[in-house]
Amino acid sequence: MIRYEIILYWSDEDNAFIAEVPELPGCSADGQTYQEAIENAELVIQEWIETAEELGRPIPVPKGRLLFA
């Protein structure tokens, strides 16, 4: 289960929704719809964690909500 905060927004420059995962450096995804961006982010989160495990790097513990609107 994904427990990391995902920030989702529209990017005119990319002409897509962007899903950023602030707790995992460099972890982001995009999609043509909200749903696609979230699904892609979930895949990238899993890949980020797998890569960190393979490299012996620490994996941040999810903190929940980080930003307030």
Secondary structure, DSSP 8 states (H G I E B T S, - for coil): ---S--EEEEETTTTEEEEE-TTSTT-EEEESSHHHHHHHHHHHHHHHHHHHHHHT-------------
